[in-house]
Amino acid sequence: MNSRPDTAAMTPHESPFKGKTGLTRVWNAFFYSVDGLRAAYRHEDAFRQEAWLALVLIPLSLFLPASGVGHALMVGSVLLVLVVELINSAIEAAVDRISLESHSLSKRAKDIGSAAVLVSLANVFATWGLVLFG
């Protein structure tokens, strides 16, 4: 006989929105995502710059000489930068919410997030270079 309590039933601090299912969940998730994109664009200079760069590079990629797979790789590499920047911005916001004090772990988390953005930007250059000149 198991005497341990059911930990799944003991989540008093879980979000009340977690119980939504079906179309209601999808509908709410869509609007939360739109809110997130707006917040990133409004409050994050790097995201705003990368979004404008994406608005230039994605249409440009479709006019350059490449195969369908090449176009997909070029567009995907640019979109990946936006995804990584969103995650990096979320990490930075969470760290700042916890504390604005200088701490080595806070710096490490922010630096690693920034490094991820740098790697994704390097991926754009490598992908575009290989598709166009490789």
Rosetta constraint file for C-alpha pairs under 8 A:
AtomPair CA 6 CA 10 HARMONIC 6.77 0.50
AtomPair CA 7 CA 11 HARMONIC 7.28 0.50
AtomPair CA 14 CA 18 HARMONIC 7.44 0.50
AtomPair CA 20 CA 24 HARMONIC 6.35 0.50
AtomPair CA 20 CA 25 HARMONIC 5.15 0.50
AtomPair CA 21 CA 25 HARMONIC 4.91 0.50
AtomPair CA 21 CA 26 HARMONIC 7.75 0.50
AtomPair CA 22 CA 26 HARMONIC 6.56 0.50
AtomPair CA 23 CA 27 HARMONIC 5.88 0.50
AtomPair CA 24 CA 28 HARMONIC 6.07 0.50
AtomPair CA 25 CA 29 HARMONIC 5.90 0.50
AtomPair CA 26 CA 30 HARMONIC 6.11 0.50
AtomPair CA 27 CA 31 HARMONIC 6.64 0.50
AtomPair CA 28 CA 32 HARMONIC 6.19 0.50
AtomPair CA 29 CA 33 HARMONIC 6.09 0.50
AtomPair CA 30 CA 34 HARMONIC 6.32 0.50
AtomPair CA 31 CA 35 HARMONIC 6.10 0.50
AtomPair CA 32 CA 36 HARMONIC 6.17 0.50
AtomPair CA 33 CA 37 HARMONIC 6.25 0.50
AtomPair CA 34 CA 38 HARMONIC 6.21 0.50
AtomPair CA 35 CA 39 HARMONIC 6.09 0.50
AtomPair CA 36 CA 40 HARMONIC 6.08 0.50
AtomPair CA 37 CA 41 HARMONIC 6.12 0.50
AtomPair CA 38 CA 42 HARMONIC 5.98 0.50
AtomPair CA 39 CA 43 HARMONIC 5.84 0.50
AtomPair CA 39 CA 44 HARMONIC 7.78 0.50
AtomPair CA 40 CA 44 HARMONIC 5.19 0.50
AtomPair CA 40 CA 47 HARMONIC 6.35 0.50
AtomPair CA 40 CA 48 HARMONIC 7.50 0.50
AtomPair CA 40 CA 86 HARMONIC 6.98 0.50
AtomPair CA 40 CA 89 HARMONIC 7.39 0.50
AtomPair CA 41 CA 45 HARMONIC 7.29 0.50
AtomPair CA 41 CA 47 HARMONIC 6.04 0.50
AtomPair CA 41 CA 48 HARMONIC 5.06 0.50
AtomPair CA 42 CA 48 HARMONIC 7.62 0.50
AtomPair CA 44 CA 48 HARMONIC 6.32 0.50
AtomPair CA 44 CA 89 HARMONIC 7.31 0.50
AtomPair CA 45 CA 49 HARMONIC 6.21 0.50
AtomPair CA 46 CA 50 HARMONIC 6.13 0.50
AtomPair CA 46 CA 85 HARMONIC 7.65 0.50
AtomPair CA 47 CA 51 HARMONIC 5.94 0.50
AtomPair CA 47 CA 82 HARMONIC 6.85 0.50
AtomPair CA 47 CA 85 HARMONIC 6.19 0.50
AtomPair CA 47 CA 86 HARMONIC 7.23 0.50
AtomPair CA 48 CA 52 HARMONIC 6.34 0.50
AtomPair CA 49 CA 53 HARMONIC 6.21 0.50
AtomPair CA 50 CA 54 HARMONIC 6.04 0.50
AtomPair CA 50 CA 81 HARMONIC 7.48 0.50
AtomPair CA 50 CA 82 HARMONIC 6.68 0.50
AtomPair CA 51 CA 55 HARMONIC 6.26 0.50
AtomPair CA 51 CA 82 HARMONIC 6.94 0.50
AtomPair CA 52 CA 56 HARMONIC 6.52 0.50
AtomPair CA 53 CA 57 HARMONIC 6.00 0.50
AtomPair CA 54 CA 58 HARMONIC 5.60 0.50
AtomPair CA 54 CA 78 HARMONIC 6.14 0.50
AtomPair CA 54 CA 79 HARMONIC 7.27 0.50
AtomPair CA 55 CA 59 HARMONIC 6.89 0.50
AtomPair CA 56 CA 60 HARMONIC 6.23 0.50
AtomPair CA 57 CA 61 HARMONIC 5.91 0.50
AtomPair CA 57 CA 75 HARMONIC 7.82 0.50
AtomPair CA 57 CA 78 HARMONIC 7.51 0.50
AtomPair CA 58 CA 62 HARMONIC 6.76 0.50
AtomPair CA 58 CA 74 HARMONIC 7.59 0.50
AtomPair CA 58 CA 75 HARMONIC 5.50 0.50
AtomPair CA 58 CA 78 HARMONIC 7.26 0.50
AtomPair CA 59 CA 63 HARMONIC 6.93 0.50
AtomPair CA 60 CA 64 HARMONIC 6.53 0.50
AtomPair CA 61 CA 71 HARMONIC 6.11 0.50
AtomPair CA 61 CA 74 HARMONIC 6.43 0.50
AtomPair CA 61 CA 75 HARMONIC 6.87 0.50
AtomPair CA 62 CA 71 HARMONIC 6.13 0.50
AtomPair CA 64 CA 132 HARMONIC 7.99 0.50
AtomPair CA 65 CA 132 HARMONIC 7.21 0.50
AtomPair CA 66 CA 70 HARMONIC 5.27 0.50
AtomPair CA 66 CA 71 HARMONIC 6.05 0.50
AtomPair CA 66 CA 131 HARMONIC 6.73 0.50
AtomPair CA 66 CA 132 HARMONIC 6.77 0.50
AtomPair CA 67 CA 71 HARMONIC 6.21 0.50
AtomPair CA 68 CA 72 HARMONIC 6.21 0.50
AtomPair CA 69 CA 73 HARMONIC 6.10 0.50
AtomPair CA 70 CA 74 HARMONIC 6.20 0.50
AtomPair CA 70 CA 131 HARMONIC 5.66 0.50
AtomPair CA 71 CA 75 HARMONIC 6.15 0.50
AtomPair CA 72 CA 76 HARMONIC 5.82 0.50
AtomPair CA 73 CA 77 HARMONIC 5.97 0.50
AtomPair CA 73 CA 127 HARMONIC 6.86 0.50
AtomPair CA 73 CA 128 HARMONIC 7.99 0.50
AtomPair CA 74 CA 78 HARMONIC 6.51 0.50
AtomPair CA 74 CA 124 HARMONIC 7.10 0.50
AtomPair CA 74 CA 127 HARMONIC 6.30 0.50
AtomPair CA 74 CA 128 HARMONIC 5.77 0.50
AtomPair CA 74 CA 131 HARMONIC 7.69 0.50
AtomPair CA 75 CA 79 HARMONIC 6.25 0.50
AtomPair CA 76 CA 80 HARMONIC 6.00 0.50
AtomPair CA 77 CA 81 HARMONIC 6.69 0.50
AtomPair CA 77 CA 120 HARMONIC 7.43 0.50
AtomPair CA 77 CA 123 HARMONIC 6.52 0.50
AtomPair CA 77 CA 124 HARMONIC 5.15 0.50
AtomPair CA 77 CA 127 HARMONIC 7.00 0.50
AtomPair CA 78 CA 82 HARMONIC 6.98 0.50
AtomPair CA 78 CA 121 HARMONIC 7.93 0.50
AtomPair CA 78 CA 124 HARMONIC 6.10 0.50
AtomPair CA 79 CA 83 HARMONIC 6.40 0.50
AtomPair CA 80 CA 84 HARMONIC 6.12 0.50
AtomPair CA 80 CA 120 HARMONIC 6.64 0.50
AtomPair CA 81 CA 85 HARMONIC 6.02 0.50
AtomPair CA 81 CA 117 HARMONIC 6.41 0.50
AtomPair CA 81 CA 120 HARMONIC 5.31 0.50
AtomPair CA 81 CA 121 HARMONIC 6.19 0.50
AtomPair CA 81 CA 124 HARMONIC 7.96 0.50
AtomPair CA 82 CA 86 HARMONIC 6.14 0.50
AtomPair CA 83 CA 87 HARMONIC 6.40 0.50
AtomPair CA 84 CA 88 HARMONIC 6.05 0.50
AtomPair CA 84 CA 116 HARMONIC 6.73 0.50
AtomPair CA 84 CA 117 HARMONIC 5.75 0.50
AtomPair CA 84 CA 120 HARMONIC 7.17 0.50
AtomPair CA 85 CA 89 HARMONIC 6.01 0.50
AtomPair CA 85 CA 117 HARMONIC 5.92 0.50
AtomPair CA 86 CA 90 HARMONIC 6.18 0.50
AtomPair CA 87 CA 91 HARMONIC 6.22 0.50
AtomPair CA 87 CA 113 HARMONIC 7.66 0.50
AtomPair CA 88 CA 92 HARMONIC 6.23 0.50
AtomPair CA 88 CA 110 HARMONIC 7.43 0.50
AtomPair CA 88 CA 113 HARMONIC 4.80 0.50
AtomPair CA 88 CA 114 HARMONIC 6.55 0.50
AtomPair CA 88 CA 116 HARMONIC 7.76 0.50
AtomPair CA 88 CA 117 HARMONIC 7.39 0.50
AtomPair CA 89 CA 93 HARMONIC 6.12 0.50
AtomPair CA 90 CA 94 HARMONIC 6.13 0.50
AtomPair CA 91 CA 95 HARMONIC 6.11 0.50
AtomPair CA 91 CA 109 HARMONIC 7.36 0.50
AtomPair CA 91 CA 110 HARMONIC 6.98 0.50
AtomPair CA 91 CA 113 HARMONIC 7.20 0.50
AtomPair CA 92 CA 96 HARMONIC 6.08 0.50
AtomPair CA 92 CA 109 HARMONIC 7.82 0.50
AtomPair CA 92 CA 110 HARMONIC 5.91 0.50
AtomPair CA 93 CA 97 HARMONIC 6.00 0.50
AtomPair CA 94 CA 98 HARMONIC 6.32 0.50
AtomPair CA 95 CA 99 HARMONIC 6.45 0.50
AtomPair CA 95 CA 100 HARMONIC 7.73 0.50
AtomPair CA 95 CA 106 HARMONIC 6.22 0.50
AtomPair CA 95 CA 109 HARMONIC 7.90 0.50
AtomPair CA 95 CA 110 HARMONIC 7.97 0.50
AtomPair CA 96 CA 100 HARMONIC 5.17 0.50
AtomPair CA 102 CA 106 HARMONIC 7.13 0.50
AtomPair CA 102 CA 107 HARMONIC 7.45 0.50
AtomPair CA 103 CA 107 HARMONIC 6.25 0.50
AtomPair CA 104 CA 108 HARMONIC 6.07 0.50
AtomPair CA 105 CA 109 HARMONIC 6.12 0.50
AtomPair CA 106 CA 110 HARMONIC 6.25 0.50
AtomPair CA 107 CA 111 HARMONIC 5.92 0.50
AtomPair CA 108 CA 112 HARMONIC 5.98 0.50
AtomPair CA 109 CA 113 HARMONIC 6.23 0.50
AtomPair CA 110 CA 114 HARMONIC 6.16 0.50
AtomPair CA 111 CA 115 HARMONIC 6.07 0.50
AtomPair CA 112 CA 116 HARMONIC 6.26 0.50
AtomPair CA 113 CA 117 HARMONIC 6.59 0.50
AtomPair CA 114 CA 118 HARMONIC 6.37 0.50
AtomPair CA 115 CA 119 HARMONIC 6.17 0.50
AtomPair CA 116 CA 120 HARMONIC 6.22 0.50
AtomPair CA 117 CA 121 HARMONIC 6.22 0.50
AtomPair CA 118 CA 122 HARMONIC 6.21 0.50
AtomPair CA 119 CA 123 HARMONIC 6.17 0.50
AtomPair CA 120 CA 124 HARMONIC 6.52 0.50
AtomPair CA 121 CA 125 HARMONIC 6.67 0.50
AtomPair CA 122 CA 126 HARMONIC 6.18 0.50
AtomPair CA 123 CA 127 HARMONIC 5.84 0.50
AtomPair CA 124 CA 128 HARMONIC 5.95 0.50
AtomPair CA 125 CA 129 HARMONIC 5.87 0.50
AtomPair CA 126 CA 130 HARMONIC 6.02 0.50
AtomPair CA 127 CA 131 HARMONIC 6.04 0.50
AtomPair CA 128 CA 132 HARMONIC 5.93 0.50
AtomPair CA 129 CA 133 HARMONIC 5.52 0.50
AtomPair CA 129 CA 134 HARMONIC 6.63 0.50
AtomPair CA 130 CA 134 HARMONIC 4.16 0.50
